[in-house]
């Protein structure tokens, strides 16, 4: 899976499920788009479906520190490698 595929997936989920359209890839989602912890948990469920495997508790814990779209992409790249 390429970074472009990951980015396309994330941008699609943000648009379709959270009504965040064309976000700045380095903007803090919480501060800029009011993306809260409940949103983050829901996004993790989509990520698990996308990568076709469950995340470990440690991975979920690390994911909760993510703030930007680029960080989400970095996280998924690490998890699938």
N, C-alpha and C positions, 0 to 999 in steps of 0.2 A: 504494500500500500504506500502510495507516494504522499508527500506533504500536500500537494495540490488536491488529492482525493480527500485527505483529512480536512483541509481547509474548506473545501466545497461542502463536505458533510456538516461541519460545525456551523458555517454560515447559513446553510439551509435550515438546520434545527433552530438556530437563534431567530431566524426570520419567521419560520412556520409556527414554532411553539412559544416563543417569547416576544414576538413582535419587535425584534431588534434588527433593523435593516441597515446594511452597509456599515457595520461598526468599524471604528478605528481599531486596527488590529493590536495596538499597543495601549489602548485606553483601559483604565480600570473599569471593569464591567459593573462593579458595585457602585462606584461613585458616579459614573457617567450614565449608566442605563438602569440603575436601581435593581440590579440583578442580585437577589438575596440568597441566603443559604438553602432555602427550599427550592429555588430555581436551580442551584448548583447540584443538589441531590437528584433532581429530575434529569438534569443534563447527564449526570453520571450513568443513569439508567440507559439513556440513548447511546452513550459511549460503549457501554457493555454490549448492547445489541450490535453496534457497528463493528466492534472488534471480535465479536462472536465468542466472548469468554467473560466470566465474571472477574471483577477486580478484587484483589485481596483487601483486607482491612487496612493494611499499611498503605496500599496504593490509594484507597479512598481517603485516608487521612491526609496524605500528601496533596491529593487533588483539591482538598478544601482550602489550600493555601493559594491556589491559582487565582489570578486576577484579570488576565488578558486573553484575548483570542490566541495570540501567538504562544502564550504559555500553555493553553489547552492543547494546541497542536504539538508542542514539544513533549508534553506529557504523554499523549497518545503514541507518538513516535517511540518514546522510551518503553512504553508498556508492550508494544507489539514487536519490538526488536529482540 
